[in-house]
């Protein structure tokens, strides 16, 4: 799916973005819910400035074409930290703070090896 182009066309039709915003829209889909899991997959596409309680998400299963949906954010808050879930409202499974991203973790390790003073900032990433 040409995710970037389709997303931009939808957003531009709603007069929510300009051509300068195109670089902010992801060019591919990567599930944010978990690695190698069954069921629905989802990838955050865009935050709405006019409706901060919702965001645009691409959602799909292994046997269907991705669809773009504007859905509310998950309202769950971390039980012991000042942190909210960064997934959409009706997601299944774990909340964002319970998930890890191996590619991001590898990136943090490489960066911290080059600039150890950044470790605290990079390891405190949201969701």
Residue, then its C-alpha position, 0 to 999 in steps of 0.5 A: x500500500x502506498x501508505x504515505x500517498x494515500x494518507x496525505x491525500x485523505x488528510x489534504x482533502x480535509x484541509x488538515x495538512x499542506x504539502x510540507x507535512x508530507x515528510x511527517x506521514x510514514x511511508x510504510x506500515x509497522x504494527x505497534x501492538x506487538x511483534x509476530x502476533x495474531x489478529x489485528x495490526x495497527x500503525x499510528x499515522x497522524x495526530x489530529x490538531x483539531x481533535x486531540x482525543x483522536x488520531x488516524x490509524x492504519x489497521x489491518x489483518x494478515x488477509x485484508x487491505x489496510x484501512x485508515x480510521x480516526x479512532x480515540x486514544x486509549x484512556x489507560x494510565x500507567x499504574x505507577x508512572x505519569x504515563x498514558x497508553x499511546x495506542x488507540x482506544x479499543x486495542x487488544x493486549x498490552x498497553x504501550x508501556x508494556x511493549x518493547x520495540x527491538x529496532x528502537x532498543x538497538x538504535x538506543x544502544x548504538x547511540x548511547x555507545x557513541x554519546x553516553x550522556x544521551x542514555x537517560x533521555x533516550x531510555x525515557x521514551x514514551x510508550 
